[in-house]
Amino acid sequence: MAAKKDTFGKNINMKTLSILFFAIVFPGLMISQVIINSITYAFPGDTIVRYLDLAPEGVEITDAGGDQNWEWTLSQGVTQVAAFDSNDRMADFPFATVKMTEAAAENYYAINDINWGLQGFVAEDPVGLGINVASFYSPSFSQEYAPVIFEDTIIQVFAVYTGIPLSVIPDTLLEMLPVVPDSLRLKVSSLVFDDIDAWGTLSINGNSIDVLRQRRENRVAIAVEAKVSILPWVDITDLLLDLVDSIPGGIALSDTVVSYRFLAPGFGLPIADLAVNNDTVRSVVFQAAMLSALHDVVFTPSEINIFPNPTTGEINISLPDSEHNVERIIISDLSGRLIKVEQVFSGQDQMQIRLDGVTSGLYFLTLVDNSGKVLGTGKVSLIDN
């Protein structure tokens, strides 16, 4: 089947385009089909409450296809809370707009209504050394995105880098290396395949909603890299395997992880996320409601004024009724990919920037203060001069 591929790496087949066309022109013909055109923003002060069922009964992976009915009764015994705050690690994650804290991990996202771009996270190290470390995605991982529709496919390629402090490496092992490195890092290369393989109605504990099912397959390969002085990073995985008897934590250097995610309009995260092993469901994380306010007052970013719009390159930006100081303007494309960042002087009522070197198209503008709080958002159309 012919496919159209955009800069995000999303393969949109012709059937998808046809469905979108008929949904717009002949909406009466699209009675049950589910289309997700956007996803819910998350701002500092928001929270998402989810539940974990570690022993789900009656939850099975059905065949691909449309017009399905999934009816589950799940336990709400284990509660998970994802709380959103301002980015408090600007030096590490300068392009993130919010921090999501869930369990012992802090995830840093650049979020808009069509993309949750995961920039990195702070958590306990992945090899069981018992220390908290920062990990960085390159490029960012689009954990949630829109628009999506049945039979859409997206492929993402990225790597996650985690620094390994030399202080936690035994001196005896370092001395066995040909050269003692200045830095060590863990590199996890990921190839993620997302297939929207089914649609229908999902009922959890009697509450029903129309959903799309996404099969996510993540193929990972783990390597250890070392750096000496000005020389580039070097893969020393094979060398370390020759020197040690086993890998710390018993982790595998390559693996494939499959999950099934049920998506619905108006929700920031999946309604349900199924962890599977050999097509057997091992656990289910599910969501009972949309985003809700963690505090009594939730700051809502303003819609910024942009003119001229469309533009051939130079734009003026103003933030109405704001008592906050803009520090940066983040320009990203519709997939959430960072295009450029403009630093501005605090206290300006009106700002002017140029989109030099940027190809024509539609872009997001996000205004943030020095703490990373989103102050305003908007879209600008860049056209050829």
C-alpha positions in Angstrom: 0.0 0.0 0.0 1.4 3.4 -0.9 2.5 5.6 2.0 3.3 9.2 2.6 6.1 9.9 5.1 6.5 13.2 6.8 9.5 14.7 8.8 8.3 13.1 12.0 8.8 9.7 10.5 5.0 8.9 10.5 3.8 6.6 7.7 0.3 7.7 6.7 -1.3 5.2 4.4 -3.8 6.1 1.7 -6.6 4.4 3.5 -6.0 6.8 6.5 -6.2 9.8 4.2 -9.4 8.5 2.6 -11.0 8.0 6.1 -10.0 11.5 7.1 -11.5 12.9 3.9 -14.8 11.1 4.3 -15.0 12.0 8.0 -14.9 15.7 7.0 -17.0 15.6 3.9 -19.5 12.9 4.9 -19.6 12.8 8.7 -22.7 10.8 8.7 -20.9 7.8 7.2 -18.4 7.7 10.1 -20.6 6.4 12.8 -18.2 4.3 15.0 -14.7 5.0 13.7 -12.4 6.7 16.3 -10.2 9.7 15.3 -7.9 11.4 17.8 -7.1 14.9 16.4 -5.4 16.2 19.5 -4.4 15.2 23.0 -4.8 17.0 26.3 -2.2 19.5 27.5 -0.7 19.1 30.9 0.4 22.2 32.8 2.1 22.8 36.2 -0.6 22.1 38.8 -2.3 19.3 36.9 -2.4 15.7 38.0 -3.4 12.4 36.6 -4.6 9.5 38.8 -4.1 6.0 37.5 -4.4 2.6 38.9 -2.3 -0.6 38.6 -3.7 -4.1 38.5 -0.9 -6.6 38.8 -3.1 -9.7 38.4 -5.7 -8.7 35.7 -8.3 -11.4 35.0 -10.2 -11.6 31.7 -8.0 -9.2 29.9 -6.8 -10.7 26.6 -5.2 -9.5 23.5 -7.8 -9.7 20.7 -7.1 -9.9 17.0 -6.5 -6.7 15.1 -9.6 -5.0 13.5 -12.4 -2.5 14.1 -15.7 -2.3 15.9 -14.6 -4.3 18.9 -15.9 -4.4 22.5 -13.5 -4.9 25.4 -15.1 -5.3 28.8 -12.8 -5.5 31.9 -13.2 -5.6 35.6 -10.0 -4.3 37.2 -8.7 -3.8 40.7 -8.1 -0.2 41.9 -5.9 -1.4 44.8 -2.7 0.3 43.7 -2.9 4.0 43.0 -0.4 5.9 40.9 -0.3 9.7 40.8 1.4 11.6 38.0 1.9 15.2 39.2 3.0 18.0 36.8 5.2 21.0 37.9 7.4 23.6 36.3 10.8 22.5 34.8 13.2 22.8 37.7 16.3 21.5 35.8 16.7 24.0 33.0 20.4 23.4 32.7 19.8 19.7 32.0 16.5 19.9 30.0 16.4 23.4 28.5 13.6 22.5 26.0 11.2 20.9 28.5 8.1 22.8 29.5 6.9 20.6 32.4 8.1 18.0 34.8 6.0 14.9 35.5 6.7 13.1 38.8 5.5 9.6 39.0 6.7 7.2 41.7 10.4 7.7 42.1 11.0 9.1 38.5 10.9 12.7 37.2 10.1 12.9 33.5 10.7 16.1 31.6 8.4 16.9 28.6 7.9 19.4 25.9 4.1 19.3 25.6 1.6 20.7 23.2 -1.8 19.5 22.0 -0.3 17.1 19.4 2.9 15.9 21.0 4.3 14.9 24.4 8.0 14.9 23.7 10.0 13.2 26.4 13.3 15.0 26.7 14.7 13.0 29.6 14.2 11.8 33.1 15.8 11.6 36.6 15.6 8.3 38.3 17.6 5.5 39.9 20.3 4.2 37.5 19.1 1.5 35.1 21.8 -1.0 36.1 21.0 -1.2 39.8 23.9 0.9 41.3 21.5 2.6 43.7 22.2 6.2 42.6 19.9 8.8 41.0 21.1 9.9 37.6 19.8 12.0 34.7 19.1 10.4 31.4 18.7 12.3 28.1 16.8 11.4 24.9 18.4 12.2 21.5 16.2 13.0 19.7 13.2 13.4 22.0 10.7 10.5 22.2 7.2 11.3 21.2 5.5 9.3 23.9 2.0 10.6 23.0 1.1 12.2 19.7 -1.8 13.2 17.4 -3.5 13.0 15.0 -3.9 9.2 14.9 -6.4 6.9 13.3 -6.9 3.2 12.6 -4.1 1.6 10.6 -1.7 4.5 11.2 1.9 3.5 11.8 4.8 5.4 13.2 8.5 4.5 13.6 10.8 6.3 16.0 14.5 6.0 16.3 16.3 7.5 19.3 18.9 6.9 22.0 18.9 7.4 25.7 22.1 8.4 27.4 22.8 8.0 31.1 26.1 9.1 32.7 27.8 6.6 34.9 29.9 8.2 37.7 33.4 6.8 37.8 33.2 6.7 41.6 30.8 3.8 41.5 33.1 1.7 39.3 35.5 -0.5 41.2 39.1 0.7 40.8 40.2 -2.9 40.0 37.9 -2.8 36.9 39.0 0.6 35.8 42.7 -0.4 36.0 42.0 -3.3 33.7 41.0 -1.0 30.9 43.7 0.0 28.4 43.1 3.7 29.3 41.2 5.0 32.3 38.3 7.0 30.8 37.4 10.6 31.8 33.7 9.7 31.4 31.4 6.6 31.1 27.8 6.5 29.9 25.2 4.0 29.1 23.6 4.2 25.7 20.2 2.6 25.1 19.3 2.6 21.4 15.6 2.3 20.7 13.6 1.4 17.6 9.9 1.9 18.4 7.1 0.7 16.1 3.6 2.0 16.9 0.7 0.4 15.0 -2.9 1.5 15.5 -4.2 -2.0 14.9 -7.8 -1.9 16.4 -10.6 0.4 17.4 -13.9 0.0 19.4 -15.4 0.5 22.8 -13.5 -0.1 26.0 -15.4 -0.6 29.3 -13.5 -0.6 32.5 -15.5 -1.3 35.7 -18.7 -0.3 33.8 -17.4 2.9 32.3 -17.2 2.9 28.5 -15.4 5.0 26.0 -14.5 4.8 22.3 -10.8 4.1 21.8 -8.1 3.2 19.4 -5.7 0.4 20.3 -2.0 1.0 19.7 0.5 -1.9 19.6 3.9 -0.5 20.7 7.0 -2.6 20.1 10.3 -1.2 21.5 13.5 -2.9 20.4 16.4 -1.9 22.6 20.1 -2.4 22.4 22.4 -1.4 25.3 26.0 -0.4 25.1 28.6 1.2 27.4 30.6 4.0 26.0 33.8 5.7 27.2 35.4 9.0 26.5 39.0 10.1 26.9 40.0 13.7 26.6 39.0 15.3 23.3 38.5 11.9 21.6 35.0 10.9 20.6 32.9 8.4 22.6 33.9 4.8 22.0 31.8 1.6 22.5 33.6 -0.6 25.1 30.8 -3.1 25.7 32.6 -6.1 24.3 35.8 -5.1 26.2 33.9 -5.0 29.5 32.2 -8.3 28.8 35.6 -9.9 28.5 36.6 -8.4 31.9 33.6 -9.2 34.0 31.7 -12.4 34.7 28.2 -10.9 34.6 26.3 -7.7 33.8 25.2 -5.7 36.9 21.5 -6.2 37.6 21.3 -9.2 35.1 20.0 -6.9 32.4 20.0 -8.1 28.7 22.0 -6.1 26.2 19.2 -6.5 23.7 15.5 -7.0 24.2 12.1 -6.4 22.6 9.3 -5.0 24.8 5.7 -5.1 23.6 2.7 -3.3 25.1 -0.8 -2.5 24.1 -2.1 1.0 24.7 -5.7 2.2 24.5 -6.1 5.8 23.4 -9.0 8.2 23.6 -9.7 11.8 22.7 -9.3 14.3 25.5 -6.8 12.2 27.6 -3.1 13.1 28.0 -2.0 9.5 28.7 -3.5 6.2 27.5 -6.8 5.1 29.1 -5.1 1.7 29.6 -1.6 0.4 29.1 -1.1 -3.4 29.0 2.3 -5.0 29.8 2.4 -8.3 27.9 4.7 -11.3 27.7 4.2 -13.8 24.8 0.7 -12.2 24.3 -0.2 -12.8 27.9 -1.3 -9.7 29.8 0.9 -9.4 33.0 -0.4 -6.0 34.3 -2.7 -3.1 33.4 -2.3 0.5 34.2 -5.5 2.4 33.7 -6.9 5.9 34.0 -10.3 6.8 35.5 -10.6 10.4 34.5 -9.0 13.2 32.4 -6.5 15.7 33.7 -7.7 17.3 37.0 -6.4 20.2 39.0 -4.0 19.4 41.8 -4.3 22.8 43.3 -7.3 25.2 43.7 -5.9 27.5 41.1 -4.3 26.2 37.9 -2.3 28.7 35.8 -3.5 28.5 32.2 -1.2 29.8 29.5 -2.5 32.7 27.4 -3.0 32.6 23.6 -0.2 34.9 22.4 -0.6 37.5 19.7 1.5 36.9 16.6 1.7 39.3 13.7 2.0 39.2 10.8 0.6 35.7 10.5 1.3 34.2 8.0 4.8 35.6 7.8 7.7 35.5 5.4 10.2 35.4 8.3 9.9 38.2 10.8 7.2 38.2 13.5 6.1 40.3 16.4 4.9 38.5 19.6 3.0 40.0 22.5 1.5 38.3 25.6 -1.7 39.9 26.7 -2.6 40.6 30.3 0.6 39.0 31.6 2.5 39.9 34.7 5.2 37.3 34.1 8.6 37.8 32.4 9.3 35.9 29.2 12.8 34.5 29.1 12.7 32.1 26.1 10.7 31.5 23.0 10.7 27.8 21.8 9.9 27.2 18.2 8.9 23.6 17.3 7.2 21.9 14.3 3.9 20.0 14.5 5.6 16.8 15.6 7.2 18.6 18.6 10.7 18.6 17.0 12.7 21.5 18.3 13.5 24.0 15.5 15.2 26.8 17.5 15.2 28.7 20.8 15.2 32.5 21.1 16.4 34.2 24.3 14.6 37.4 25.0 15.0 40.2 27.6 12.7 39.9 30.6 9.9 42.5 31.0 9.3 43.1 27.3 5.7 43.6 26.4 6.4 43.0 22.7 9.1 40.7 21.2 10.4 40.4 17.7 12.2 37.4 16.2 13.2 36.1 12.8 12.7 32.6 11.6 15.8 32.6 9.5 16.8 29.3 8.0 13.4 27.7 8.7 11.5 26.1 5.9 7.9 27.1 5.2 5.2 25.4 7.2 3.2 25.7 10.4 5.0 26.0 13.8 4.3 26.1 17.5 5.6 29.0 19.6 5.9 28.4 23.4 6.8 31.3 25.7 8.4 30.3 29.0 9.9 32.1 32.0 13.2 31.5 33.7 11.7 28.6 35.8 10.4 26.8 32.7 6.8 27.7 33.3 4.7 28.0 30.1 3.3 31.6 29.8 1.8 31.5 26.4 1.4 29.4 23.3 0.5 30.1 19.7 0.9 28.9 16.1 2.5 30.8 13.2 2.5 30.0 9.5 5.7 30.6 7.6 5.4 31.1 3.9 7.9 31.6 1.1 8.9 35.1 0.4 
